């Protein structure tokens, strides 16, 4: 590391002092482990941080705050824009370098693909003209299928709903989004419908 190559002397001094306070490790041992001399440690321990060091520390805190707000998805350009709007005067390269020093790497957002893809067969006719309201029970049913990420993989629930009553008539879940899943949800909806008609 060397006596002049320490990027953040305050952090190194704090770490050395903390080892002695919490674990009783002599300064000499911690200095050797971190690659600085004892004279360097004592010199920086008594020295007040410069204005530049204070500003850099404040900038680091601001970068970390902006980075964590959207779940760690912002890279240096977006963080730079956000900080510029907050009144910071800093280059995007400085933000990128600071993020690298802090170990902040933007998480890539995976774009969800739609479950409906054009097939070889023609699309079924739209008899309801995408109007999913109903003036009475059992005039229209509508269905949906979605994708849920779980710790064990993807799960696909398919549902059938009666728009008039807003009642869930049938559902099915599976590991694949295929016609069998939809058919199973429709079978449950038909059975539920038969039972409801019997109660009327």
FENRA-V670548 format. One record per residue. N is the residue number from 1. RES is the residue in one letter. SS is DSSP state (H for helix, E for strand, C for the rest). PSI is psi in whole degrees, -180 to 180 (999 if undefined). Layout:
# FENRA-V670548
n->(N/N)
res->(RES/RES)
ss->(SS/SS)
psi->(PSI/PSI)
This chain:
# FENRA-V670548
n->(1/2/3/4/5/6/7/8/9/10/11/12/13/14/15/16/17/18/19/20/21/22/23/24/25/26/27/28/29/30/31/32/33/34/35/36/37/38/39/40/41/42/43/44/45/46/47/48/49/50/51/52/53/54/55/56/57/58/59/60/61/62/63/64/65/66/67/68/69/70/71/72/73/74/75/76/77/78/79/80/81/82/83/84/85/86/87/88/89/90/91/92/93/94/95/96/97/98/99/100/101/102/103/104/105/106/107/108/109/110/111/112/113/114/115/116/117/118/119/120/121/122/123/124/125/126/127/128/129/130/131/132/133/134/135/136/137/138/139/140/141/142/143/144/145/146/147/148/149/150/151/152/153/154/155/156/157/158/159/160/161/162/163/164/165/166/167/168/169/170/171/172/173/174/175/176/177/178/179/180/181/182/183/184/185/186/187/188/189/190/191/192/193/194/195/196/197/198/199/200)
res->(X/X/X/X/X/X/X/X/X/X/X/X/X/X/X/X/X/X/X/X/X/X/X/X/X/X/X/X/X/X/X/X/X/X/X/X/X/X/X/X/X/X/X/X/X/X/X/X/X/X/X/X/X/X/X/X/X/X/X/X/X/X/X/X/X/X/X/X/X/X/X/X/X/X/X/X/X/X/X/X/X/X/X/X/X/X/X/X/X/X/X/X/X/X/X/X/X/X/X/X/X/X/X/X/X/X/X/X/X/X/X/X/X/X/X/X/X/X/X/X/X/X/X/X/X/X/X/X/X/X/X/X/X/X/X/X/X/X/X/X/X/X/X/X/X/X/X/X/X/X/X/X/X/X/X/X/X/X/X/X/X/X/X/X/X/X/X/X/X/X/X/X/X/X/X/X/X/X/X/X/X/X/X/X/X/X/X/X/X/X/X/X/X/X/X/X/X/X/X/X)
ss->(C/C/C/C/C/C/C/C/H/H/H/H/H/H/H/H/H/H/H/H/H/H/H/C/C/C/H/H/H/H/H/H/H/H/C/C/C/H/H/H/H/H/H/H/H/H/C/C/C/C/H/H/H/H/H/H/H/H/H/H/H/H/H/H/H/H/H/H/H/C/C/C/C/C/C/H/H/H/H/H/H/H/H/H/H/C/C/C/C/C/C/H/H/H/H/H/H/H/H/H/H/H/C/C/C/C/C/C/C/C/C/C/C/C/C/C/C/C/C/C/C/C/C/C/C/C/C/C/C/C/C/C/C/C/C/C/C/C/C/C/E/E/E/E/E/E/E/E/E/E/C/C/E/E/E/E/E/E/E/E/E/E/C/C/C/C/E/E/E/E/E/E/E/E/C/C/C/C/H/H/H/H/H/H/H/H/H/H/H/H/H/H/H/H/H/H/H/H/H/C)
psi->(-51/159/-21/1/9/120/-37/83/-37/-40/-41/-44/-43/-39/-43/-46/-38/-35/-38/-41/-46/-32/-3/21/125/150/-37/-43/-45/-39/-44/-41/-34/-1/27/158/161/-36/-38/-44/-50/-33/-45/-22/-34/-10/138/144/145/166/-37/-41/-39/-44/-40/-39/-41/-40/-41/-42/-40/-41/-45/-38/-46/-38/-40/-21/-49/23/25/30/-10/134/-176/-37/-44/-38/-41/-46/-44/-44/-36/-39/-26/-5/1/145/97/154/156/-30/-37/-41/-44/-42/-41/-39/-40/-42/-35/-7/28/113/125/134/132/132/119/123/128/132/144/149/-17/123/147/131/-172/-29/153/152/147/149/144/91/-22/0/39/27/104/33/161/143/-9/171/147/17/-35/136/148/154/166/157/139/173/132/128/126/172/-17/11/-167/145/135/108/137/138/155/127/143/110/-31/-48/-12/24/139/114/-35/154/160/149/145/175/-10/141/93/179/-33/-36/-44/-42/-42/-40/-38/-38/-43/-39/-41/-42/-41/-41/-44/-42/-39/-38/-37/-25/-15/999)
